[in-house]
Amino acid sequence: MLRWLIALLVLANLLAFITLTGMFGPLPYAGVREPSHLTRQIQPDSLKVQALSAAEAADQPVVGAPAPSPAIAASALPQ
């Protein structure tokens, strides 16, 4: 019984190896998924990257910096 299980596992591993090496053809994710996006672009060369000004960058989070303190007022609860 164990011999058959080991033989089955070896065959499954060989099949997986053959599939991943491309013996049955290219994998589905090897090609372009949606080539129509490239043809639908309108003037892709007209895009320009601009730096943010200080006012625009004020509300942007800084990665790696400590979290800012919240702008809320706290008071003691009445009892």
N, CA, C and O atoms as a Maestro MAE file, in Angstrom:
{
 s_m_m2io_version
 :::
 2.0.0
}

f_m_ct {
 s_m_title
 :::
 protein
 m_atom[316] {
  # First column is atom index #
  i_m_mmod_type
  r_m_x_coord
  r_m_y_coord
  r_m_z_coord
  i_m_residue_number
  s_m_chain_name
  s_m_pdb_residue_name
  s_m_pdb_atom_name
  i_m_atomic_number
  :::
  1 25 0.825 -1.194 0.000 1 A "MET " " N  " 7
  2 3 0.000 0.000 0.000 1 A "MET " " CA " 6
  3 2 0.874 1.264 0.000 1 A "MET " " C  " 6
  4 15 0.631 2.204 -0.757 1 A "MET " " O  " 8
  5 25 1.882 1.262 0.856 2 A "LEU " " N  " 7
  6 3 2.766 2.421 0.949 2 A "LEU " " CA " 6
  7 2 3.574 2.591 -0.339 2 A "LEU " " C  " 6
  8 15 3.881 3.712 -0.745 2 A "LEU " " O  " 8
  9 25 3.918 1.454 -0.981 3 A "ARG " " N  " 7
  10 3 4.662 1.520 -2.229 3 A "ARG " " CA " 6
  11 2 3.866 2.252 -3.313 3 A "ARG " " C  " 6
  12 15 4.432 3.038 -4.073 3 A "ARG " " O  " 8
  13 25 2.586 2.000 -3.386 4 A "TRP " " N  " 7
  14 3 1.736 2.648 -4.375 4 A "TRP " " CA " 6
  15 2 1.601 4.140 -4.091 4 A "TRP " " C  " 6
  16 15 1.582 4.957 -5.012 4 A "TRP " " O  " 8
  17 25 1.510 4.484 -2.825 5 A "LEU " " N  " 7
  18 3 1.412 5.894 -2.457 5 A "LEU " " CA " 6
  19 2 2.686 6.642 -2.836 5 A "LEU " " C  " 6
  20 15 2.620 7.748 -3.371 5 A "LEU " " O  " 8
  21 25 3.837 6.050 -2.565 6 A "ILE " " N  " 7
  22 3 5.108 6.688 -2.914 6 A "ILE " " CA " 6
  23 2 5.247 6.798 -4.429 6 A "ILE " " C  " 6
  24 15 5.701 7.826 -4.933 6 A "ILE " " O  " 8
  25 25 4.866 5.759 -5.158 7 A "ALA " " N  " 7
  26 3 4.935 5.808 -6.623 7 A "ALA " " CA " 6
  27 2 4.006 6.879 -7.171 7 A "ALA " " C  " 6
  28 15 4.368 7.587 -8.110 7 A "ALA " " O  " 8
  29 25 2.826 7.007 -6.605 8 A "LEU " " N  " 7
  30 3 1.884 8.037 -7.041 8 A "LEU " " CA " 6
  31 2 2.427 9.436 -6.767 8 A "LEU " " C  " 6
  32 15 2.284 10.330 -7.601 8 A "LEU " " O  " 8
  33 25 3.042 9.630 -5.616 9 A "LEU " " N  " 7
  34 3 3.622 10.931 -5.287 9 A "LEU " " CA " 6
  35 2 4.796 11.263 -6.213 9 A "LEU " " C  " 6
  36 15 4.955 12.415 -6.618 9 A "LEU " " O  " 8
  37 25 5.607 10.279 -6.546 10 A "VAL " " N  " 7
  38 3 6.723 10.509 -7.463 10 A "VAL " " CA " 6
  39 2 6.192 10.889 -8.839 10 A "VAL " " C  " 6
  40 15 6.718 11.806 -9.469 10 A "VAL " " O  " 8
  41 25 5.161 10.202 -9.315 11 A "LEU " " N  " 7
  42 3 4.577 10.542 -10.613 11 A "LEU " " CA " 6
  43 2 3.945 11.933 -10.602 11 A "LEU " " C  " 6
  44 15 4.050 12.668 -11.584 11 A "LEU " " O  " 8
  45 25 3.289 12.299 -9.499 12 A "ALA " " N  " 7
  46 3 2.696 13.631 -9.402 12 A "ALA " " CA " 6
  47 2 3.782 14.704 -9.423 12 A "ALA " " C  " 6
  48 15 3.611 15.747 -10.055 12 A "ALA " " O  " 8
  49 25 4.887 14.456 -8.744 13 A "ASN " " N  " 7
  50 3 5.994 15.418 -8.751 13 A "ASN " " CA " 6
  51 2 6.613 15.538 -10.139 13 A "ASN " " C  " 6
  52 15 6.958 16.640 -10.565 13 A "ASN " " O  " 8
  53 25 6.758 14.418 -10.853 14 A "LEU " " N  " 7
  54 3 7.296 14.482 -12.212 14 A "LEU " " CA " 6
  55 2 6.361 15.246 -13.133 14 A "LEU " " C  " 6
  56 15 6.819 16.038 -13.957 14 A "LEU " " O  " 8
  57 25 5.073 15.026 -13.007 15 A "LEU " " N  " 7
  58 3 4.109 15.752 -13.826 15 A "LEU " " CA " 6
  59 2 4.152 17.249 -13.531 15 A "LEU " " C  " 6
  60 15 4.092 18.063 -14.452 15 A "LEU " " O  " 8
  61 25 4.256 17.618 -12.253 16 A "ALA " " N  " 7
  62 3 4.346 19.034 -11.895 16 A "ALA " " CA " 6
  63 2 5.628 19.650 -12.449 16 A "ALA " " C  " 6
  64 15 5.611 20.779 -12.940 16 A "ALA " " O  " 8
  65 25 6.735 18.919 -12.374 17 A "PHE " " N  " 7
  66 3 8.005 19.433 -12.895 17 A "PHE " " CA " 6
  67 2 7.933 19.630 -14.402 17 A "PHE " " C  " 6
  68 15 8.383 20.654 -14.917 17 A "PHE " " O  " 8
  69 25 7.374 18.664 -15.108 18 A "ILE " " N  " 7
  70 3 7.261 18.763 -16.566 18 A "ILE " " CA " 6
  71 2 6.348 19.931 -16.943 18 A "ILE " " C  " 6
  72 15 6.619 20.649 -17.905 18 A "ILE " " O  " 8
  73 25 5.291 20.115 -16.199 19 A "THR " " N  " 7
  74 3 4.367 21.215 -16.493 19 A "THR " " CA " 6
  75 2 5.047 22.564 -16.286 19 A "THR " " C  " 6
  76 15 4.900 23.463 -17.113 19 A "THR " " O  " 8
  77 25 5.780 22.713 -15.202 20 A "LEU " " N  " 7
  78 3 6.405 23.997 -14.898 20 A "LEU " " CA " 6
  79 2 7.597 24.310 -15.789 20 A "LEU " " C  " 6
  80 15 7.945 25.479 -15.956 20 A "LEU " " O  " 8
  81 25 8.226 23.300 -16.361 21 A "THR " " N  " 7
  82 3 9.352 23.583 -17.255 21 A "THR " " CA " 6
  83 2 8.890 23.936 -18.656 21 A "THR " " C  " 6
  84 15 9.706 24.344 -19.483 21 A "THR " " O  " 8
  85 25 7.604 23.792 -18.949 22 A "GLY " " N  " 7
  86 3 7.086 24.222 -20.236 22 A "GLY " " CA " 6
  87 2 7.008 23.139 -21.280 22 A "GLY " " C  " 6
  88 15 6.940 23.446 -22.471 22 A "GLY " " O  " 8
  89 25 7.016 21.900 -20.888 23 A "MET " " N  " 7
  90 3 6.937 20.813 -21.868 23 A "MET " " CA " 6
  91 2 5.566 20.767 -22.562 23 A "MET " " C  " 6
  92 15 5.470 20.300 -23.697 23 A "MET " " O  " 8
  93 25 4.523 21.237 -21.905 24 A "PHE " " N  " 7
  94 3 3.184 21.241 -22.487 24 A "PHE " " CA " 6
  95 2 2.845 22.575 -23.140 24 A "PHE " " C  " 6
  96 15 1.698 22.802 -23.522 24 A "PHE " " O  " 8
  97 25 3.816 23.445 -23.269 25 A "GLY " " N  " 7
  98 3 3.581 24.754 -23.868 25 A "GLY " " CA " 6
  99 2 3.770 25.848 -22.835 25 A "GLY " " C  " 6
  100 15 4.024 25.555 -21.667 25 A "GLY " " O  " 8
  101 25 3.651 27.107 -23.245 26 A "PRO " " N  " 7
  102 3 3.852 28.207 -22.298 26 A "PRO " " CA " 6
  103 2 2.727 28.255 -21.268 26 A "PRO " " C  " 6
  104 15 1.592 27.857 -21.531 26 A "PRO " " O  " 8
  105 25 3.076 28.746 -20.110 27 A "LEU " " N  " 7
  106 3 2.092 28.892 -19.047 27 A "LEU " " CA " 6
  107 2 1.141 30.034 -19.378 27 A "LEU " " C  " 6
  108 15 1.521 30.942 -20.118 27 A "LEU " " O  " 8
  109 25 -0.076 30.020 -18.858 28 A "PRO " " N  " 7
  110 3 -1.047 31.069 -19.194 28 A "PRO " " CA " 6
  111 2 -0.593 32.470 -18.805 28 A "PRO " " C  " 6
  112 15 -0.937 33.436 -19.487 28 A "PRO " " O  " 8
  113 25 0.166 32.600 -17.732 29 A "TYR " " N  " 7
  114 3 0.586 33.926 -17.294 29 A "TYR " " CA " 6
  115 2 1.860 34.384 -17.989 29 A "TYR " " C  " 6
  116 15 2.386 35.444 -17.650 29 A "TYR " " O  " 8
  117 25 2.376 33.622 -18.950 30 A "ALA " " N  " 7
  118 3 3.614 33.997 -19.620 30 A "ALA " " CA " 6
  119 2 3.410 35.117 -20.636 30 A "ALA " " C  " 6
  120 15 4.352 35.850 -20.938 30 A "ALA " " O  " 8
  121 25 2.198 35.261 -21.168 31 A "GLY " " N  " 7
  122 3 1.965 36.263 -22.201 31 A "GLY " " CA " 6
  123 2 1.295 37.504 -21.635 31 A "GLY " " C  " 6
  124 15 1.063 37.626 -20.433 31 A "GLY " " O  " 8
  125 25 0.996 38.412 -22.541 32 A "VAL " " N  " 7
  126 3 0.314 39.639 -22.166 32 A "VAL " " CA " 6
  127 2 -1.146 39.303 -21.870 32 A "VAL " " C  " 6
  128 15 -1.803 38.634 -22.667 32 A "VAL " " O  " 8
  129 25 -1.645 39.756 -20.751 33 A "ARG " " N  " 7
  130 3 -3.012 39.401 -20.365 33 A "ARG " " CA " 6
  131 2 -4.050 40.209 -21.123 33 A "ARG " " C  " 6
  132 15 -5.034 39.648 -21.605 33 A "ARG " " O  " 8
  133 25 -3.854 41.492 -21.236 34 A "GLU " " N  " 7
  134 3 -4.843 42.339 -21.887 34 A "GLU " " CA " 6
  135 2 -4.125 43.294 -22.842 34 A "GLU " " C  " 6
  136 15 -3.841 44.435 -22.477 34 A "GLU " " O  " 8
  137 25 -3.835 42.841 -24.047 35 A "PRO " " N  " 7
  138 3 -3.106 43.707 -24.982 35 A "PRO " " CA " 6
  139 2 -3.944 44.883 -25.467 35 A "PRO " " C  " 6
  140 15 -3.394 45.834 -26.024 35 A "PRO " " O  " 8
  141 25 -5.253 44.844 -25.272 36 A "SER " " N  " 7
  142 3 -6.089 45.944 -25.745 36 A "SER " " CA " 6
  143 2 -5.831 47.232 -24.975 36 A "SER " " C  " 6
  144 15 -6.140 48.317 -25.468 36 A "SER " " O  " 8
  145 25 -5.268 47.129 -23.769 37 A "HIS " " N  " 7
  146 3 -4.965 48.344 -23.004 37 A "HIS " " CA " 6
  147 2 -3.922 49.205 -23.728 37 A "HIS " " C  " 6
  148 15 -3.999 50.434 -23.703 37 A "HIS " " O  " 8
  149 25 -2.963 48.562 -24.364 38 A "LEU " " N  " 7
  150 3 -1.933 49.327 -25.057 38 A "LEU " " CA " 6
  151 2 -2.498 50.057 -26.271 38 A "LEU " " C  " 6
  152 15 -2.058 51.160 -26.593 38 A "LEU " " O  " 8
  153 25 -3.458 49.454 -26.936 39 A "THR " " N  " 7
  154 3 -4.010 50.091 -28.126 39 A "THR " " CA " 6
  155 2 -5.025 51.175 -27.778 39 A "THR " " C  " 6
  156 15 -5.312 52.035 -28.610 39 A "THR " " O  " 8
  157 25 -5.576 51.149 -26.560 40 A "ARG " " N  " 7
  158 3 -6.588 52.138 -26.176 40 A "ARG " " CA " 6
  159 2 -5.988 53.374 -25.512 40 A "ARG " " C  " 6
  160 15 -6.723 54.306 -25.187 40 A "ARG " " O  " 8
  161 25 -4.686 53.405 -25.306 41 A "GLN " " N  " 7
  162 3 -4.085 54.563 -24.663 41 A "GLN " " CA " 6
  163 2 -4.163 55.773 -25.589 41 A "GLN " " C  " 6
  164 15 -3.932 55.668 -26.793 41 A "GLN " " O  " 8
  165 25 -4.491 56.914 -25.007 42 A "ILE " " N  " 7
  166 3 -4.578 58.159 -25.764 42 A "ILE " " CA " 6
  167 2 -3.380 59.016 -25.391 42 A "ILE " " C  " 6
  168 15 -3.273 59.473 -24.253 42 A "ILE " " O  " 8
  169 25 -2.495 59.233 -26.322 43 A "GLN " " N  " 7
  170 3 -1.287 60.042 -26.158 43 A "GLN " " CA " 6
  171 2 -0.522 59.677 -24.875 43 A "GLN " " C  " 6
  172 15 -0.445 60.502 -23.966 43 A "GLN " " O  " 8
  173 25 0.035 58.484 -24.779 44 A "PRO " " N  " 7
  174 3 0.752 58.105 -23.560 44 A "PRO " " CA " 6
  175 2 2.026 58.917 -23.339 44 A "PRO " " C  " 6
  176 15 2.518 58.981 -22.213 44 A "PRO " " O  " 8
  177 25 2.573 59.539 -24.389 45 A "ASP " " N  " 7
  178 3 3.790 60.338 -24.238 45 A "ASP " " CA " 6
  179 2 3.508 61.703 -23.618 45 A "ASP " " C  " 6
  180 15 4.443 62.403 -23.230 45 A "ASP " " O  " 8
  181 25 2.251 62.091 -23.519 46 A "SER " " N  " 7
  182 3 1.936 63.410 -22.973 46 A "SER " " CA " 6
  183 2 1.856 63.416 -21.445 46 A "SER " " C  " 6
  184 15 1.633 64.471 -20.852 46 A "SER " " O  " 8
  185 25 2.032 62.272 -20.800 47 A "LEU " " N  " 7
  186 3 2.004 62.236 -19.340 47 A "LEU " " CA " 6
  187 2 3.276 62.865 -18.789 47 A "LEU " " C  " 6
  188 15 4.373 62.609 -19.285 47 A "LEU " " O  " 8
  189 25 3.122 63.676 -17.775 48 A "LYS " " N  " 7
  190 3 4.265 64.331 -17.146 48 A "LYS " " CA " 6
  191 2 4.214 64.098 -15.645 48 A "LYS " " C  " 6
  192 15 3.140 64.108 -15.042 48 A "LYS " " O  " 8
  193 25 5.367 63.889 -15.051 49 A "VAL " " N  " 7
  194 3 5.476 63.691 -13.617 49 A "VAL " " CA " 6
  195 2 5.845 65.019 -12.988 49 A "VAL " " C  " 6
  196 15 6.791 65.678 -13.419 49 A "VAL " " O  " 8
  197 25 5.095 65.413 -11.965 50 A "GLN " " N  " 7
  198 3 5.360 66.679 -11.293 50 A "GLN " " CA " 6
  199 2 5.594 66.416 -9.812 50 A "GLN " " C  " 6
  200 15 4.960 65.547 -9.214 50 A "GLN " " O  " 8
  201 25 6.500 67.167 -9.241 51 A "ALA " " N  " 7
  202 3 6.761 67.056 -7.813 51 A "ALA " " CA " 6
  203 2 5.652 67.761 -7.035 51 A "ALA " " C  " 6
  204 15 5.071 68.737 -7.512 51 A "ALA " " O  " 8
  205 25 5.367 67.266 -5.851 52 A "LEU " " N  " 7
  206 3 4.361 67.894 -4.999 52 A "LEU " " CA " 6
  207 2 4.939 69.131 -4.336 52 A "LEU " " C  " 6
  208 15 6.110 69.158 -3.959 52 A "LEU " " O  " 8
  209 25 4.125 70.130 -4.201 53 A "SER " " N  " 7
  210 3 4.569 71.307 -3.454 53 A "SER " " CA " 6
  211 2 4.454 70.997 -1.968 53 A "SER " " C  " 6
  212 15 3.897 69.966 -1.591 53 A "SER " " O  " 8
  213 25 4.972 71.876 -1.127 54 A "ALA " " N  " 7
  214 3 4.941 71.654 0.317 54 A "ALA " " CA " 6
  215 2 3.508 71.610 0.840 54 A "ALA " " C  " 6
  216 15 3.200 70.836 1.747 54 A "ALA " " O  " 8
  217 25 2.639 72.432 0.275 55 A "ALA " " N  " 7
  218 3 1.245 72.447 0.716 55 A "ALA " " CA " 6
  219 2 0.531 71.156 0.327 55 A "ALA " " C  " 6
  220 15 -0.279 70.638 1.096 55 A "ALA " " O  " 8
  221 25 0.829 70.636 -0.860 56 A "GLU " " N  " 7
  222 3 0.197 69.398 -1.304 56 A "GLU " " CA " 6
  223 2 0.732 68.183 -0.558 56 A "GLU " " C  " 6
  224 15 0.010 67.208 -0.350 56 A "GLU " " O  " 8
  225 25 1.997 68.244 -0.158 57 A "ALA " " N  " 7
  226 3 2.617 67.107 0.511 57 A "ALA " " CA " 6
  227 2 2.339 67.088 2.003 57 A "ALA " " C  " 6
  228 15 2.740 66.138 2.676 57 A "ALA " " O  " 8
  229 25 1.669 68.094 2.549 58 A "ALA " " N  " 7
  230 3 1.461 68.167 3.994 58 A "ALA " " CA " 6
  231 2 0.584 67.036 4.507 58 A "ALA " " C  " 6
  232 15 0.813 66.533 5.607 58 A "ALA " " O  " 8
  233 25 -0.413 66.626 3.736 59 A "ASP " " N  " 7
  234 3 -1.307 65.582 4.209 59 A "ASP " " CA " 6
  235 2 -0.903 64.190 3.741 59 A "ASP " " C  " 6
  236 15 -1.634 63.229 3.983 59 A "ASP " " O  " 8
  237 25 0.244 64.059 3.076 60 A "GLN " " N  " 7
  238 3 0.708 62.753 2.625 60 A "GLN " " CA " 6
  239 2 1.430 62.052 3.764 60 A "GLN " " C  " 6
  240 15 2.226 62.683 4.459 60 A "GLN " " O  " 8
  241 25 1.177 60.764 3.976 61 A "PRO " " N  " 7
  242 3 1.871 60.049 5.048 61 A "PRO " " CA " 6
  243 2 3.339 59.840 4.690 61 A "PRO " " C  " 6
  244 15 3.682 59.645 3.524 61 A "PRO " " O  " 8
  245 25 4.177 59.881 5.678 62 A "VAL " " N  " 7
  246 3 5.603 59.645 5.498 62 A "VAL " " CA " 6
  247 2 5.876 58.224 5.961 62 A "VAL " " C  " 6
  248 15 5.621 57.883 7.116 62 A "VAL " " O  " 8
  249 25 6.389 57.404 5.071 63 A "VAL " " N  " 7
  250 3 6.639 56.013 5.401 63 A "VAL " " CA " 6
  251 2 7.844 55.936 6.326 63 A "VAL " " C  " 6
  252 15 8.901 56.489 6.020 63 A "VAL " " O  " 8
  253 25 7.692 55.258 7.447 64 A "GLY " " N  " 7
  254 3 8.764 55.090 8.400 64 A "GLY " " CA " 6
  255 2 8.784 56.147 9.482 64 A "GLY " " C  " 6
  256 15 9.565 56.036 10.428 64 A "GLY " " O  " 8
  257 25 7.964 57.153 9.377 65 A "ALA " " N  " 7
  258 3 7.914 58.191 10.401 65 A "ALA " " CA " 6
  259 2 6.906 57.790 11.470 65 A "ALA " " C  " 6
  260 15 6.019 56.979 11.205 65 A "ALA " " O  " 8
  261 25 7.027 58.341 12.665 66 A "PRO " " N  " 7
  262 3 6.024 58.030 13.684 66 A "PRO " " CA " 6
  263 2 4.656 58.571 13.286 66 A "PRO " " C  " 6
  264 15 4.554 59.552 12.550 66 A "PRO " " O  " 8
  265 25 3.632 57.935 13.770 67 A "ALA " " N  " 7
  266 3 2.270 58.346 13.433 67 A "ALA " " CA " 6
  267 2 1.997 59.720 14.040 67 A "ALA " " C  " 6
  268 15 2.359 59.974 15.189 67 A "ALA " " O  " 8
  269 25 1.367 60.599 13.279 68 A "PRO " " N  " 7
  270 3 1.077 61.929 13.830 68 A "PRO " " CA " 6
  271 2 -0.021 61.838 14.893 68 A "PRO " " C  " 6
  272 15 -0.865 60.942 14.872 68 A "PRO " " O  " 8
  273 25 0.021 62.781 15.804 69 A "SER " " N  " 7
  274 3 -1.003 62.792 16.846 69 A "SER " " CA " 6
  275 2 -2.314 63.285 16.226 69 A "SER " " C  " 6
  276 15 -2.301 64.196 15.398 69 A "SER " " O  " 8
  277 25 -3.432 62.696 16.616 70 A "PRO " " N  " 7
  278 3 -4.702 63.118 16.030 70 A "PRO " " CA " 6
  279 2 -5.099 64.525 16.463 70 A "PRO " " C  " 6
  280 15 -4.806 64.940 17.584 70 A "PRO " " O  " 8
  281 25 -5.755 65.246 15.586 71 A "ALA " " N  " 7
  282 3 -6.167 66.630 15.877 71 A "ALA " " CA " 6
  283 2 -7.556 66.619 16.488 71 A "ALA " " C  " 6
  284 15 -8.512 67.113 15.891 71 A "ALA " " O  " 8
  285 25 -7.662 66.053 17.685 72 A "ILE " " N  " 7
  286 3 -8.954 66.037 18.394 72 A "ILE " " CA " 6
  287 2 -8.740 66.588 19.787 72 A "ILE " " C  " 6
  288 15 -7.638 66.509 20.329 72 A "ILE " " O  " 8
  289 25 -9.776 67.140 20.361 73 A "ALA " " N  " 7
  290 3 -9.703 67.672 21.726 73 A "ALA " " CA " 6
  291 2 -10.227 66.602 22.670 73 A "ALA " " C  " 6
  292 15 -11.264 65.990 22.415 73 A "ALA " " O  " 8
  293 25 -9.511 66.382 23.749 74 A "ALA " " N  " 7
  294 3 -9.933 65.386 24.736 74 A "ALA " " CA " 6
  295 2 -10.263 66.092 26.031 74 A "ALA " " C  " 6
  296 15 -9.592 67.046 26.425 74 A "ALA " " O  " 8
  297 25 -11.288 65.620 26.679 75 A "SER " " N  " 7
  298 3 -11.661 66.173 27.981 75 A "SER " " CA " 6
  299 2 -12.153 65.030 28.860 75 A "SER " " C  " 6
  300 15 -12.474 63.943 28.379 75 A "SER " " O  " 8
  301 25 -12.203 65.301 30.138 76 A "ALA " " N  " 7
  302 3 -12.647 64.285 31.080 76 A "ALA " " CA " 6
  303 2 -14.147 64.064 30.932 76 A "ALA " " C  " 6
  304 15 -14.893 65.005 30.660 76 A "ALA " " O  " 8
  305 25 -14.578 62.846 31.108 77 A "LEU " " N  " 7
  306 3 -15.985 62.519 31.027 77 A "LEU " " CA " 6
  307 2 -16.692 62.892 32.335 77 A "LEU " " C  " 6
  308 15 -16.158 62.623 33.411 77 A "LEU " " O  " 8
  309 25 -17.868 63.498 32.268 78 A "PRO " " N  " 7
  310 3 -18.600 63.804 33.497 78 A "PRO " " CA " 6
  311 2 -19.182 62.528 34.115 78 A "PRO " " C  " 6
  312 15 -19.566 61.593 33.413 78 A "PRO " " O  " 8
  313 25 -19.232 62.523 35.437 79 A "GLN " " N  " 7
  314 3 -19.728 61.323 36.099 79 A "GLN " " CA " 6
  315 2 -21.028 61.561 36.786 79 A "GLN " " C  " 6
  316 15 -21.582 60.645 37.394 79 A "GLN " " O  " 8
  :::
 }
 m_bond[315] {
  # First column is bond index #
  i_m_from
  i_m_to
  i_m_order
  :::
  1 1 2 1
  2 2 3 1
  3 3 4 2
  4 3 5 1
  5 5 6 1
  6 6 7 1
  7 7 8 2
  8 7 9 1
  9 9 10 1
  10 10 11 1
  11 11 12 2
  12 11 13 1
  13 13 14 1
  14 14 15 1
  15 15 16 2
  16 15 17 1
  17 17 18 1
  18 18 19 1
  19 19 20 2
  20 19 21 1
  21 21 22 1
  22 22 23 1
  23 23 24 2
  24 23 25 1
  25 25 26 1
  26 26 27 1
  27 27 28 2
  28 27 29 1
  29 29 30 1
  30 30 31 1
  31 31 32 2
  32 31 33 1
  33 33 34 1
  34 34 35 1
  35 35 36 2
  36 35 37 1
  37 37 38 1
  38 38 39 1
  39 39 40 2
  40 39 41 1
  41 41 42 1
  42 42 43 1
  43 43 44 2
  44 43 45 1
  45 45 46 1
  46 46 47 1
  47 47 48 2
  48 47 49 1
  49 49 50 1
  50 50 51 1
  51 51 52 2
  52 51 53 1
  53 53 54 1
  54 54 55 1
  55 55 56 2
  56 55 57 1
  57 57 58 1
  58 58 59 1
  59 59 60 2
  60 59 61 1
  61 61 62 1
  62 62 63 1
  63 63 64 2
  64 63 65 1
  65 65 66 1
  66 66 67 1
  67 67 68 2
  68 67 69 1
  69 69 70 1
  70 70 71 1
  71 71 72 2
  72 71 73 1
  73 73 74 1
  74 74 75 1
  75 75 76 2
  76 75 77 1
  77 77 78 1
  78 78 79 1
  79 79 80 2
  80 79 81 1
  81 81 82 1
  82 82 83 1
  83 83 84 2
  84 83 85 1
  85 85 86 1
  86 86 87 1
  87 87 88 2
  88 87 89 1
  89 89 90 1
  90 90 91 1
  91 91 92 2
  92 91 93 1
  93 93 94 1
  94 94 95 1
  95 95 96 2
  96 95 97 1
  97 97 98 1
  98 98 99 1
  99 99 100 2
  100 99 101 1
  101 101 102 1
  102 102 103 1
  103 103 104 2
  104 103 105 1
  105 105 106 1
  106 106 107 1
  107 107 108 2
  108 107 109 1
  109 109 110 1
  110 110 111 1
  111 111 112 2
  112 111 113 1
  113 113 114 1
  114 114 115 1
  115 115 116 2
  116 115 117 1
  117 117 118 1
  118 118 119 1
  119 119 120 2
  120 119 121 1
  121 121 122 1
  122 122 123 1
  123 123 124 2
  124 123 125 1
  125 125 126 1
  126 126 127 1
  127 127 128 2
  128 127 129 1
  129 129 130 1
  130 130 131 1
  131 131 132 2
  132 131 133 1
  133 133 134 1
  134 134 135 1
  135 135 136 2
  136 135 137 1
  137 137 138 1
  138 138 139 1
  139 139 140 2
  140 139 141 1
  141 141 142 1
  142 142 143 1
  143 143 144 2
  144 143 145 1
  145 145 146 1
  146 146 147 1
  147 147 148 2
  148 147 149 1
  149 149 150 1
  150 150 151 1
  151 151 152 2
  152 151 153 1
  153 153 154 1
  154 154 155 1
  155 155 156 2
  156 155 157 1
  157 157 158 1
  158 158 159 1
  159 159 160 2
  160 159 161 1
  161 161 162 1
  162 162 163 1
  163 163 164 2
  164 163 165 1
  165 165 166 1
  166 166 167 1
  167 167 168 2
  168 167 169 1
  169 169 170 1
  170 170 171 1
  171 171 172 2
  172 171 173 1
  173 173 174 1
  174 174 175 1
  175 175 176 2
  176 175 177 1
  177 177 178 1
  178 178 179 1
  179 179 180 2
  180 179 181 1
  181 181 182 1
  182 182 183 1
  183 183 184 2
  184 183 185 1
  185 185 186 1
  186 186 187 1
  187 187 188 2
  188 187 189 1
  189 189 190 1
  190 190 191 1
  191 191 192 2
  192 191 193 1
  193 193 194 1
  194 194 195 1
  195 195 196 2
  196 195 197 1
  197 197 198 1
  198 198 199 1
  199 199 200 2
  200 199 201 1
  201 201 202 1
  202 202 203 1
  203 203 204 2
  204 203 205 1
  205 205 206 1
  206 206 207 1
  207 207 208 2
  208 207 209 1
  209 209 210 1
  210 210 211 1
  211 211 212 2
  212 211 213 1
  213 213 214 1
  214 214 215 1
  215 215 216 2
  216 215 217 1
  217 217 218 1
  218 218 219 1
  219 219 220 2
  220 219 221 1
  221 221 222 1
  222 222 223 1
  223 223 224 2
  224 223 225 1
  225 225 226 1
  226 226 227 1
  227 227 228 2
  228 227 229 1
  229 229 230 1
  230 230 231 1
  231 231 232 2
  232 231 233 1
  233 233 234 1
  234 234 235 1
  235 235 236 2
  236 235 237 1
  237 237 238 1
  238 238 239 1
  239 239 240 2
  240 239 241 1
  241 241 242 1
  242 242 243 1
  243 243 244 2
  244 243 245 1
  245 245 246 1
  246 246 247 1
  247 247 248 2
  248 247 249 1
  249 249 250 1
  250 250 251 1
  251 251 252 2
  252 251 253 1
  253 253 254 1
  254 254 255 1
  255 255 256 2
  256 255 257 1
  257 257 258 1
  258 258 259 1
  259 259 260 2
  260 259 261 1
  261 261 262 1
  262 262 263 1
  263 263 264 2
  264 263 265 1
  265 265 266 1
  266 266 267 1
  267 267 268 2
  268 267 269 1
  269 269 270 1
  270 270 271 1
  271 271 272 2
  272 271 273 1
  273 273 274 1
  274 274 275 1
  275 275 276 2
  276 275 277 1
  277 277 278 1
  278 278 279 1
  279 279 280 2
  280 279 281 1
  281 281 282 1
  282 282 283 1
  283 283 284 2
  284 283 285 1
  285 285 286 1
  286 286 287 1
  287 287 288 2
  288 287 289 1
  289 289 290 1
  290 290 291 1
  291 291 292 2
  292 291 293 1
  293 293 294 1
  294 294 295 1
  295 295 296 2
  296 295 297 1
  297 297 298 1
  298 298 299 1
  299 299 300 2
  300 299 301 1
  301 301 302 1
  302 302 303 1
  303 303 304 2
  304 303 305 1
  305 305 306 1
  306 306 307 1
  307 307 308 2
  308 307 309 1
  309 309 310 1
  310 310 311 1
  311 311 312 2
  312 311 313 1
  313 313 314 1
  314 314 315 1
  315 315 316 2
  :::
 }
}
